[in-house]
Amino acid sequence: MSCNNTLNDALSAELVLNVNDIHTIHQLLYNGANINYQSKDGWCLLFELISLNKYKDLRSLYEYGIDMKLRDTKNRSALFWTIHHGHTDILDVLTTLKYPIDELITDNLPSLHYAVYKSNPKIINILLDAGLNIESVDAHHNTALDYAYIYDKKNMITLLEQRGASTANLEHL
């Protein structure tokens, strides 16, 4: 590894550490930091911005080429971390930037199903309002409504039924 790569990696690693100082982030990028640098476990500036709900900074750094499709070493996406933390402002940014909300956010887990598991009606409504198919299925052919029944999420059952989820296939549960 060259000295230049080592310096760039060191600068890039500083991005996450300075997430609360956008001016320092801009300076690091100007000096050669890689905006898409990921640590050994896959953590990166994108995930840190999401976890801290720094939606304004995320929007501004999009212009610098931040890769919204990064995955950590457990194959978790930006949308996974958004739903995990329940940050509706971040989700609004992602949908505005045409992020693929219909993706599997980790191995075999659709975004709507995870939002049901996390019992987050605001996230669910944003996903559905952005055009996500309420009848999408996971690898086991379970819908989000199936998840609501499996995990006994009564408020999620009500919400999904109000939003038009089909109850026709529930007999297999």
ZIHU-V166011 format. One record per backbone hydrogen bond with DSSP energy under -0.5 kcal/mol. CO is the residue of the C=O (numbers start at 0). NH is the residue of the N-H. E is the energy in kcal/mol with one decimal. If there is no record, write none. Layout:
BEGIN
CO_NH_E + CO_NH_E
END
This chain:
BEGIN
1_5_-2.0 + 2_6_-2.3 + 3_7_-2.5 + 4_8_-2.6 + 5_9_-2.2 + 6_10_-2.7 + 7_11_-2.7 + 8_12_-2.5 + 9_13_-1.1 + 10_14_-0.5 + 11_14_-1.3 + 11_15_-0.5 + 12_16_-0.9 + 13_17_-1.5 + 15_18_-1.4 + 17_20_-2.4 + 20_24_-2.0 + 21_25_-2.4 + 22_26_-2.0 + 23_27_-2.8 + 24_28_-2.5 + 25_29_-2.4 + 26_30_-1.8 + 27_32_-2.7 + 28_31_-1.5 + 32_34_-0.7 + 33_36_-2.0 + 36_44_-0.6 + 38_41_-1.9 + 40_72_-1.5 + 42_38_-2.7 + 43_47_-2.1 + 44_48_-2.9 + 45_49_-2.0 + 46_50_-2.8 + 47_51_-1.8 + 48_53_-2.7 + 49_52_-1.7 + 52_54_-1.5 + 53_57_-2.3 + 54_58_-2.2 + 55_59_-2.1 + 56_60_-2.6 + 57_61_-1.1 + 58_62_-0.6 + 59_62_-0.8 + 60_63_-1.2 + 60_65_-1.2 + 61_64_-1.6 + 65_67_-0.9 + 66_69_-1.2 + 71_74_-2.1 + 75_71_-1.8 + 76_80_-2.0 + 77_81_-2.0 + 78_82_-2.4 + 79_83_-3.0 + 80_84_-2.0 + 81_85_-1.0 + 81_86_-1.8 + 85_87_-1.1 + 86_90_-2.0 + 87_91_-2.4 + 88_92_-1.8 + 89_93_-2.7 + 90_94_-2.7 + 91_95_-2.2 + 92_96_-2.1 + 93_98_-2.8 + 94_97_-1.4 + 98_100_-1.6 + 99_102_-1.7 + 102_104_-0.6 + 102_110_-1.0 + 104_76_-2.1 + 105_108_-2.0 + 107_109_-0.6 + 107_138_-0.7 + 108_104_-2.4 + 108_105_-0.7 + 109_113_-1.8 + 110_114_-2.3 + 111_115_-2.0 + 112_116_-2.4 + 113_117_-2.5 + 114_119_-2.0 + 115_118_-1.5 + 118_120_-0.7 + 119_123_-2.3 + 120_124_-2.7 + 121_125_-2.2 + 122_126_-2.7 + 123_127_-2.7 + 124_128_-2.9 + 125_129_-1.7 + 126_131_-2.2 + 127_130_-1.6 + 131_133_-0.5 + 132_135_-1.7 + 133_143_-0.6 + 137_140_-1.9 + 141_137_-1.8 + 142_146_-1.8 + 143_147_-2.1 + 144_148_-2.0 + 145_149_-3.1 + 146_150_-2.8 + 147_152_-3.1 + 148_151_-1.1 + 151_153_-1.1 + 152_155_-0.6 + 152_156_-2.3 + 153_157_-2.3 + 154_158_-2.0 + 155_159_-2.8 + 156_160_-2.5 + 157_161_-2.5 + 158_162_-1.9 + 159_164_-2.9 + 160_163_-1.3 + 166_169_-1.3 + 168_171_-1.0 + 169_172_-1.7
END
